[in-house]
Amino acid sequence: LAAAGAISVTGGSTDAEAAGTTLRAAAQDAGLFFGVAASPGRLSSIVGSEFNQLTPENEMKPSTIAGNGGTVQNTGSADQLVNFAQSNNMIVRGHTMVWYSQAGSLSGANQQTLNTYIRNALLKWGDRIAYWDVVNESLDDNNTGMRRNQWPHTLDRDSNNDGDYFDAGDTDYIRDSFKAARDVVQQNGLKVKLCINDYDIEGLTVRGGTANKKSDAMYDIVKMYSQEPYKYIDCVGFQSHFNDNPN
């Protein structure tokens, strides 16, 4: 099981005895979430007792639940995970809406279709999901500080060729996807938080002491779209994969 933690926005228990009993109680005492990625076949009493956050492995990815035209379908496995989490007083992190990989029927879709899918996914579960990864792995590898060149980045247009996508004439699938999500949240009175997620963004430098351009690029994106006049992005996911058997 892949475990991940995130800072909680709520206060934790001060019961020292309880904190020593389970990992989730210890995390709660420290003001943290202690999460697990799971599929229906991996649900067990340990998942409910030791973790207080659940992220579906593949059950909410577009390749599993996206239908034609941005519809949402085949959600039985995802529903099972959400129901399990609620039964065990766990929060759910939805993963993921817009991603170049495992896009399923969304692959190559235009922004309007992406916006339709975002709306349908948000309304399907509403506040039963506490956090949604709206955009996932948008930045290039190899420390370029650039967007990936795959779809959906092909939907973007740098109108004045200044190298960013923040200007009035630009189109930016990150901005436009988050705007679509924010509109749904506001129009329907939802409390779900909207996150951008990526990996290799946790350090200021990379091996050898070179500046982490991927981290800098993420900072620029979040700084722009989490403040006025946008205020679209609520949170950042620092993606990691942990394996208890590295051999």
N, C-alpha and C positions, 0 to 999 in steps of 0.2 A: 504494500500500500504506500502511496506517495503522500507524505505529510507536509503541511505548510502552515505557517502561522501568520496572523495579521493583527495589527493593533486594534483593539476594541474601542468603540466609542462609548461604551457603557462601563460603569463601575463593577468591580468584581467582589466576590465573597471574601470575608476576612476570617473565615473559619479555618484555622491552621490545620486542624485535624482532617477536615474534608479535603484540603489542598494536597495532603499527602496520600490520599486514597486513590485518586485517578488523575490521569494526565489532564483531562478537561477541567477538573476542579483546580489543579495547580495553575493552569493557564488562566482560568477565570480569576483566581486570586491575584494574579499578576496583571490583570487588565488586558488579557490577550485572548484571541481565538486560537484554538489548536485544531487544525483542519485535516481532512483526509479526502483524497480522490477515490471514488468508489463507483462500481457498477452494481446492478441488482444481484449478480452472481457472487459478489464479494461482501454483501451485507451480512453482518453478524452481530452478536451481542457486544463484541469488543468495539465495533464501530460506534454503537450508541452510547457505550459507557465511557470510552476514552477520548472521544472527540466531540467538539461542540460546533463544528462547521463541516459541511459536506459539499464537495464539488463533483458533479458528474464527470466521469472520464470521457465518454463519447456521446452520451445520451442526449445532450443538448447542442451538439455541433450540427451545423446545417446539413452535413452529409447524412445525418440521421433523421432530422425532423423538418427540413425545408422542402416544401412542395413547389409546384409551378406558380409563377407570378408572385412569390413571396408568401405563400400560404404556409401554415404550420400543420404538420401531420405526424402520425406514428409516434405519439408522445407517451405511449404506455410505459416504457421503461423509465423515462424521465419522471413521469407522474409517480411511479413506484418509489423513486429516490426522494422526491419531495415529500411524499406521504411518510416515508420512514423518518426523514429528518424532523418533520413536525411531531411525530409520535415520540421522538427521543429528545425534544427540546433543542434541536440543532438548527442553526441558520444555514441557508443554501446560497452558494455562489454560482450563478449561471455562467456557463462557459461553452461556447462563445458565439457571438452573432456574426461579425464580419471578419473573415480570415481568408487569406489566399489559399490555404490548404484545407482539405476536408470541407470544401464549399458545397459539394453536392449540386443540386439544381440551381444554386445561386452563382455558380462559377460563370464568370463573364457577364453577370447581370448588370443593368444600369443602376444609377443611384435611386431612381424611383422605386425599382423593385426591392432594392436593399432597404429603403425606408419602409416599404410595406411589410417586409419581413420583420424588421425591428419592432414595428408597431404590434404585429400579431404575436411575436414572442413575448413582448412585455405584458400584453393584455392576457395572454394565456395563463400566466401564473401570478401576475400582479405582485402584491407585497409578500407572497409566499416565498419569493426570492428576495434576499436582502441586498445582494450585489450582482450586477451583470457585467461581464467583460464584453463591452460593446465592440471594441476594435482590438484585435489580437495580432501580435507580431508584425507590426507595420514597418519596422525599421530593418535595414539591410544588415547582414553579417559582415565580418572582416573589418569592423570598426571604421566604416566609411562615413557614418553620420548621415546617410542618405536614406530615403524611402526605398523599399523593395521595388524592383521594376516589374513585378508581376501584377496582374489584376488583384485588387481593385485600384491600385495606384494608377493604372492606365486611365481611370476616370478623371484624374487630376489635370489641371491646366494652369501653368505658370504664365499668366498673361503678360507680365513685363520682364520675364526671364531673369529675375533677380535671385533665383535659387531657393526661394521659399514659397509657401502657398498661403500666405497670410493677408494678401492684398485684396482689395475690393473686387477686382476683376478675376481673381483666381477661383478655381474650383478645387476643393479638397475633400476627399471622401471621408477623412477622419472628422473634420469639422461638420460635414453635412450629415454623417451618420450619427454623431453625437447630438446634433441639433434635432434630428428626427426623434431620437430617444428622449431628449429633454422635453420636447413638445408633448409627447405621449404622457410622460410623468406628470407634467404640470396640468394638462387637460383632464387627467383622470385622478388627480389627487393622490398619486402613488408616493411611497417613501423610498422605493428602491434606489440604491446608489449606482451611478454609472461610472465604470472603470475602463481604463486603457491598460493593456497587459503586454509585457514583453520580458525577454531574458537578457542577461549580460548588461544590465543597466544599473547595477547596484554600486558600482565603484566609480570614483572620479578618474582613476587611471586603469590601464590594462597592464598585462605583463610587460615588464621592461620600463614601466614608468610613463608610457605614452598616454596622453589625455584620452579618456573614454569618450569618443565622439558620439557613440550611440546613446550613452547616458546624457550627454549635452543636448542631443537632438530631442530626446524625450522630454527633458526639462523645458526646452523651448516650446514644444507642442503643448505641454500641460500648463505652462505659464500663460500662454496665449488663450487657451480655451477653457481655463478654469476661472478667469477673471472677467470683469465687465469689458465689453458689452455682451460677452458670450455666456460665461458661467455654465458650461456644458458638462465638463469633466469633474467628477466628485473624488475619484480615487485612482491610484496607480497600483497595478499588480506587478510584483517583482517575481517573475516566474522562475521556478527551480524544479529539478527532478532529483529525487533522492532514491537510492537503491540500497537495500539492506544486504545485498549480496553482490558486491562489485565484481566478483570473479565470474 
